Amino acid sequence: MALIPVTILTGFLGSGKTTLLKHILTEEHGKKIAVIENEFGEENIDNDILVQDNQENIVQMSNGCICCTIRGDLVDALNELWEQRKDKKISFDRVVIETTGVANPGPVAQTFFMDDDVADHYVLDAVVTLVDAKHGQHQLNEHEEAQRQVGFADQIFITKTDLVTPAEVDALSSRLMHMNPRAPITGISKGVVPLNAVLDLKGFNLNAKLDIDPHFLEQDDHDHADCGHDHSHDHDHSACGHDHSHDHEHHHHGHAGHTDRIQSFVFRSDKPFDHKKLEDFLGGILEVFGEKMLRYKGVLYVKGSNRKVVFQGVHQMMGSDLAGPWGAEHKQTRMVFIGIDLPKDTLLAGLEGCLA
């Protein structure tokens, strides 16, 4: 049976998550979606649109969607939804999980790799992060959780762009891009994100087509239209013994004197990796810095293999897979790392040392 795709919706307080959730639960969009809402969130949608018995935590909406309120553990909520679906009491094709505005989405994402029951029934599709155009810069300055939400994102929406100047949107977009160069960034105003821009992004699947272009960090105008998402299934979330590559150009600039703790850098190399060296190095790096490594992803050129190796991970959990063969294209490793206070020079030098 096909795994049910799950989207994690995150963003700091006031970023617009509730508006989006209301849209999912009430609009006639024809999709069967289960929304898991954390009851402890400051922005509680139940109060506005749900009339429910206190004992009941799964409610069928008039448009066919389902709202599930968490009063305990996320794993329990997911398992309960699955059991009710299996018993044909409810019907849904996908799940959206709202994190609270001050939450770090990391542990939520890890649930899909660590719990066997969850991994047997669900697959994490993407982390979608909303950033408030008016207050985003201040929130990023003051709250590491807001930075983490950006670092984990597969897709970023800048909301309320109608409340600020285009220059302010551009400055925020540039900052977000330097923190997370792998997530497309889209500005929206007065409204709801189209659901097809939120669902089925396949940000957590491994795929041969992976566009990591560090050169856009050098430019002022960035086109995110072709930000590659991945589409291949890797349900083996085991430690990867695969290879990773490098690039020595990351132009970080402080924003109004503020240096973000969460930053990204890219490694690129035209030389192939020695598989064993790389595996040993990455294993050691994850042991030491795993908690600080929010997301990392790459296409690797490995000695002795005529196929690309793709890998990605969250914290200490890394998965890898063989992708398609290297065609006539130039063979090159490209990797992006997003983390908190990572020792960039040490990591780049270590990766360099793993080359054949």
C-alpha positions in Angstrom: 0.0 0.0 0.0 1.3 3.4 -0.9 2.7 5.5 1.9 0.7 8.6 2.9 2.6 11.8 2.3 2.9 14.2 5.2 3.7 17.9 5.1 5.0 19.8 8.1 3.8 23.3 8.2 5.9 25.6 10.3 6.5 29.3 10.8 6.8 31.7 13.7 3.8 33.2 15.5 1.7 35.3 13.3 3.2 34.1 10.0 -0.1 32.9 8.6 -0.3 29.1 9.4 -3.8 29.4 10.8 -5.1 31.1 7.6 -3.7 28.3 5.5 -5.1 25.6 7.8 -8.5 27.2 7.7 -8.4 27.2 3.9 -7.5 23.5 3.9 -10.3 22.6 6.4 -13.1 24.6 4.9 -12.5 25.4 1.2 -13.9 23.2 -1.6 -10.5 22.1 -3.0 -11.5 18.5 -3.6 -8.6 17.0 -1.7 -8.9 14.6 1.3 -6.5 16.0 3.8 -6.1 15.2 7.5 -4.8 18.2 9.4 -3.0 17.5 12.7 -3.1 20.6 14.8 -1.1 21.0 18.0 -3.6 22.1 20.6 -0.9 24.0 22.6 -0.4 26.5 19.7 -1.2 30.1 20.5 -3.1 30.3 17.3 -5.8 27.7 17.8 -8.0 27.1 14.9 -10.4 24.9 16.8 -11.9 27.9 18.6 -12.7 29.6 15.3 -14.0 26.8 13.1 -14.7 23.7 15.1 -17.5 22.9 17.5 -16.6 19.7 19.1 -17.0 17.6 22.1 -14.0 17.8 24.4 -13.6 14.0 24.3 -13.3 13.9 20.6 -10.1 14.7 18.9 -10.8 13.7 15.3 -13.4 15.7 13.5 -14.7 15.3 9.9 -15.1 18.6 8.1 -17.9 19.4 5.6 -15.4 19.5 2.7 -14.2 15.9 3.4 -11.1 17.0 5.3 -10.3 15.9 8.8 -9.0 17.9 11.8 -7.1 16.0 14.4 -6.2 17.8 17.6 -3.1 16.5 19.4 -3.5 16.2 23.1 -0.6 13.9 23.5 2.1 12.5 21.3 2.4 13.0 17.5 3.0 9.3 17.0 -0.2 8.4 18.8 -2.1 10.9 16.7 -0.7 9.5 13.5 -1.4 5.9 14.6 -4.9 6.7 15.6 -5.6 8.4 12.2 -4.2 5.3 10.5 -6.3 2.9 12.5 -9.5 4.8 11.7 -8.6 5.0 8.1 -7.9 1.3 8.0 -11.3 0.6 9.6 -12.9 2.9 6.9 -14.2 5.3 9.6 -12.5 8.2 8.0 -10.8 8.8 4.6 -7.8 10.9 3.8 -5.0 10.8 1.2 -2.4 13.1 2.9 -1.6 14.7 6.2 -0.6 18.3 7.1 1.0 18.8 10.6 1.1 22.3 12.0 3.8 22.9 14.5 3.4 25.5 17.2 4.8 28.9 16.3 7.8 28.6 18.6 8.6 24.9 17.8 11.7 23.5 16.3 10.5 21.3 13.4 13.4 19.0 13.7 12.0 16.5 16.2 8.7 16.4 14.2 10.6 15.5 11.1 12.7 12.9 12.9 9.5 11.1 14.0 9.1 9.8 10.4 12.5 8.2 10.5 12.6 6.9 14.0 9.2 5.3 14.7 8.7 2.1 12.8 4.9 2.2 12.9 4.9 5.7 11.5 7.5 4.9 8.8 5.4 1.9 7.7 2.4 4.0 6.9 3.6 7.6 6.2 6.4 9.3 4.3 7.6 12.8 5.0 7.0 14.9 1.9 8.3 18.3 2.9 8.8 21.0 5.5 7.0 24.2 4.4 7.9 27.3 6.3 6.0 30.6 6.4 7.9 33.8 7.2 6.1 37.1 8.0 7.5 39.9 5.8 6.7 42.6 8.4 8.2 40.9 11.4 10.4 38.2 10.0 13.8 40.1 10.3 13.2 40.8 13.9 12.0 37.3 14.7 15.1 35.8 13.0 17.3 38.2 15.0 15.6 37.3 18.3 14.6 33.7 18.1 16.7 30.7 17.1 13.5 28.7 16.6 12.6 31.0 13.8 16.0 30.4 12.2 15.6 26.6 12.6 12.3 26.8 10.9 14.0 28.3 7.9 16.9 25.9 8.0 14.7 22.9 7.8 12.5 24.2 5.0 12.0 22.6 1.6 9.8 25.5 0.6 9.6 29.0 2.1 6.7 31.4 1.7 7.2 35.1 2.7 3.7 36.2 3.8 2.1 39.6 4.2 4.3 41.1 1.4 1.6 43.7 0.9 2.5 45.3 4.2 6.1 46.1 3.4 8.1 47.6 0.6 9.6 45.5 -2.2 13.1 46.4 -0.9 12.2 44.9 2.5 10.9 41.8 0.8 14.1 41.5 -1.2 16.3 42.0 1.9 14.4 39.3 3.8 14.5 37.0 0.8 18.3 37.4 0.4 18.8 36.6 4.1 16.6 33.5 3.9 18.5 32.4 0.8 21.8 32.6 2.5 20.5 30.6 5.4 18.9 27.9 3.2 19.9 27.8 -0.4 18.0 24.7 -1.2 14.5 26.0 -0.5 12.6 27.9 -3.2 11.3 31.2 -1.8 8.0 32.7 -2.9 6.3 35.9 -1.7 2.5 35.9 -1.1 0.1 38.5 0.1 -3.5 38.7 1.3 -4.3 35.1 0.8 -3.7 31.5 1.0 -0.9 29.6 -0.7 -2.3 27.4 -3.4 -2.4 23.8 -2.1 -0.4 22.4 -5.0 2.5 24.7 -3.9 2.4 23.1 -0.5 1.6 19.4 -1.2 3.6 16.8 -3.1 6.9 18.7 -3.1 8.8 15.5 -2.5 11.5 17.5 -0.6 12.5 14.5 1.5 12.8 12.0 -1.3 16.1 11.2 -3.0 16.3 11.9 -6.7 18.8 12.2 -9.5 17.6 15.7 -10.3 19.0 17.8 -7.5 19.8 21.4 -8.3 22.2 22.9 -5.9 23.6 26.0 -7.5 25.9 27.9 -5.1 26.5 30.6 -7.7 23.2 32.2 -7.0 24.6 33.3 -3.7 26.8 35.6 -5.7 24.0 37.2 -7.6 21.5 39.8 -6.6 18.6 38.5 -8.6 17.6 34.9 -8.1 15.2 32.9 -10.0 13.8 30.1 -7.9 11.6 28.7 -10.6 13.7 25.7 -11.2 14.6 24.8 -7.7 14.9 21.0 -8.0 12.8 18.8 -5.8 13.4 15.2 -5.5 11.3 12.4 -6.5 12.7 9.0 -5.8 11.8 6.8 -2.9 14.3 6.1 -0.3 12.7 4.4 2.7 15.9 3.1 3.9 16.9 5.8 6.4 20.0 4.0 7.5 23.3 5.5 7.8 24.6 6.3 4.4 28.0 5.3 3.4 28.1 7.7 0.6 29.9 10.5 -0.7 29.8 14.1 -0.6 31.4 17.0 -2.2 32.5 20.6 -2.1 32.5 24.3 -3.0 34.4 27.1 -1.5 32.2 30.0 -2.1 29.7 31.1 0.4 29.2 34.8 0.7 27.6 35.5 4.0 26.8 38.9 5.1 25.6 40.1 8.4 22.2 41.6 8.3 22.0 44.9 10.1 25.0 43.9 12.2 23.3 40.6 13.0 25.0 37.3 12.1 22.7 34.4 11.8 23.8 31.3 13.7 22.1 29.2 11.1 24.0 29.4 7.9 24.6 27.3 4.8 27.6 26.4 2.7 28.1 24.4 -0.4 30.9 21.9 -1.2 31.7 21.2 -4.9 34.4 19.2 -6.5 35.2 17.8 -9.9 37.3 15.0 -8.3 35.6 11.8 -7.3 35.3 10.8 -3.6 37.0 7.8 -2.1 33.8 6.0 -0.9 35.4 4.5 2.3 37.1 7.7 3.3 33.9 9.7 2.8 31.8 7.2 4.8 34.2 7.3 7.7 34.4 11.1 7.7 30.7 11.6 7.5 30.1 9.1 10.3 32.5 11.0 12.5 31.0 14.4 11.6 27.5 13.2 12.4 28.6 11.9 15.7 30.1 15.2 16.7 28.0 17.8 14.9 24.8 15.9 14.2 22.5 17.9 16.4 23.8 21.1 14.8 23.3 19.8 11.2 19.7 20.7 10.4 19.6 19.6 6.7 22.1 18.4 4.2 21.8 17.1 0.8 23.9 16.3 -2.2 24.7 14.6 -5.5 28.0 12.8 -5.2 30.6 11.8 -7.8 32.2 8.6 -6.4 35.2 6.8 -7.7 34.4 3.4 -9.3 30.8 4.1 -9.8 29.2 5.3 -13.1 26.1 6.3 -11.3 25.3 9.4 -9.2 24.9 8.9 -5.5 22.3 11.1 -3.8 22.2 11.6 -0.1 20.4 13.8 2.4 19.8 13.9 6.1 18.3 15.5 9.2 20.6 15.8 12.2 22.2 12.3 12.7 19.9 10.5 10.3 21.2 10.2 6.8 19.9 8.2 3.8 21.5 7.6 0.4 20.7 6.0 -2.8 22.1 5.3 -6.3 20.6 7.5 -8.9 20.8 7.5 -12.7 24.1 7.1 -14.6 26.3 10.1 -15.3 25.5 10.9 -18.9 27.4 13.3 -21.1 27.2 15.9 -18.4 30.2 17.0 -16.4 30.8 14.8 -13.3 30.8 16.9 -10.2 29.9 16.5 -6.5 27.6 19.2 -5.1 26.5 19.2 -1.5 24.8 21.8 0.7 24.9 21.8 4.5 22.6 23.9 6.6 23.3 24.1 10.3 24.0 26.0 13.5 27.5 27.3 14.1 29.0 24.6 11.9 32.8 24.8 11.5 32.7 25.4 7.8 36.4 25.4 7.1 36.9 22.2 9.1 34.1 20.4 7.2 35.3 21.6 3.8 38.9 20.6 4.5 37.6 17.2 5.7 35.6 16.6 2.6 38.5 17.7 0.5 40.6 15.0 2.3 38.1 12.3 1.2 38.7 12.9 -2.5 40.3 10.1 -4.4 
